[in-house]
Amino acid sequence: MILLLQKNGWPDRLVSESYEGPVPDGHIAFDSFAAMDEWKAAHPELMPQPSAPPEPVPDEVPMWALKEVCLLAGHAHAIDVALGMLPEPQQAIARNRWDNKDTISRGSPHIVAMQQLLSWDNAYVDGLFKSASKL
């Protein structure tokens, strides 16, 4: 008997080509590979669907959109405090860019610095950029 692990009701990985005994929970067994192919053909609704590719992170977004996303997420005060923690002249430069730039890139040194100051991980900042790109 052929024994396979099941994933969401679908044969997933071969465990043994010569299994004997009761079929353990989470497994499925067939008398042959041909029988497995017939079973798969009879149960197409159980076939795993390919997952959608992850949404790409935009390289650049409009500054107004990123500010709006941050404002809606309740980060306006924290960002102001983080900018205030930078030493001069970096603080003045960062405030000028935050206030006056038309766009901002995901890899900009100012985003990286703000991310570190606010203890945001990459996935969180990526999410902010994805949200900003949809506005």
C-alpha positions in Angstrom: 0.0 0.0 0.0 1.2 3.5 -0.8 1.0 5.9 2.3 1.0 9.7 1.9 0.7 12.6 4.2 -2.4 14.6 3.6 -2.6 18.4 3.4 -6.1 19.8 3.5 -7.5 16.5 2.3 -5.1 16.2 -0.6 -2.2 13.6 -0.9 0.9 15.7 -0.2 4.1 13.7 0.5 5.0 10.1 0.1 5.7 8.4 3.4 6.0 4.8 2.2 5.6 2.7 -1.0 5.1 -0.5 1.0 3.0 0.4 4.0 1.0 -2.2 5.9 -1.4 -1.5 8.7 -4.1 1.0 9.6 -3.9 4.4 8.0 -2.8 6.9 10.6 -4.7 10.2 11.1 -3.5 12.9 8.6 -2.5 10.3 6.0 -4.1 8.7 3.0 -3.4 5.3 1.4 -3.8 3.8 -2.1 -3.2 0.4 -3.6 -1.2 1.9 -6.4 0.0 5.2 -7.9 -2.7 4.6 -10.6 -5.3 4.4 -7.9 -4.0 7.7 -6.4 -4.2 9.3 -9.9 -7.8 8.1 -10.3 -8.7 9.5 -6.8 -7.1 12.8 -7.6 -9.1 13.0 -10.9 -12.3 12.3 -9.0 -11.6 15.0 -6.3 -10.4 18.1 -8.2 -12.1 20.3 -5.7 -9.5 19.3 -3.0 -6.5 20.1 -5.2 -4.5 22.9 -3.5 -4.6 26.1 -5.4 -1.4 28.0 -6.1 -1.0 30.9 -3.7 -1.0 34.3 -5.1 2.4 35.9 -5.3 3.1 38.4 -2.5 2.2 42.0 -3.3 5.3 43.8 -4.3 6.6 46.6 -2.0 6.7 49.8 -4.0 10.2 51.4 -4.3 8.8 54.9 -3.9 5.5 56.4 -2.8 4.1 60.0 -2.7 5.2 61.6 0.5 1.6 62.9 1.2 0.4 59.2 0.9 2.9 57.9 3.4 2.2 60.7 5.8 -1.5 60.0 5.6 -1.0 56.3 6.2 1.2 57.1 9.2 -1.4 59.6 10.5 -4.2 57.1 10.2 -2.1 54.5 12.0 -1.6 56.9 14.9 2.1 57.4 14.3 2.2 61.2 13.8 3.4 62.0 17.3 5.9 59.1 17.4 7.4 60.3 14.1 7.7 63.9 15.4 9.4 62.6 18.5 11.7 60.3 16.4 12.7 63.2 14.1 13.4 65.3 17.3 15.8 62.6 18.5 18.1 63.0 15.6 21.2 65.2 16.1 21.6 68.4 14.1 22.0 68.9 11.2 20.4 65.5 10.5 17.3 66.6 12.4 16.8 69.7 10.3 17.5 67.8 7.0 15.1 65.0 8.0 12.3 67.4 9.0 12.8 69.3 5.8 12.5 66.2 3.7 9.6 64.8 5.7 7.8 68.1 5.3 8.7 69.0 1.7 9.7 66.0 -0.4 7.3 65.0 -3.2 8.2 61.2 -3.0 10.1 59.0 -0.6 11.8 55.7 -1.4 11.5 52.6 0.7 15.3 52.4 1.1 15.9 56.0 1.9 18.3 56.6 4.8 15.5 58.6 6.5 13.0 55.8 6.4 15.7 53.4 7.7 16.6 55.7 10.5 12.9 56.3 11.4 12.3 52.5 11.3 15.2 52.0 13.8 14.1 54.8 16.1 10.5 53.5 16.2 11.5 49.8 16.4 9.5 48.9 13.3 10.4 45.7 11.5 10.7 45.5 7.7 7.4 43.8 7.2 5.6 46.7 9.0 7.3 49.4 7.0 6.7 47.4 3.8 3.0 47.4 4.8 3.0 51.2 5.3 4.5 51.6 1.8 2.0 49.1 0.3 -0.9 51.0 1.9 0.4 54.4 0.8 0.7 53.2 -2.8 -3.0 52.4 -2.8 -4.1 55.9 -1.9 
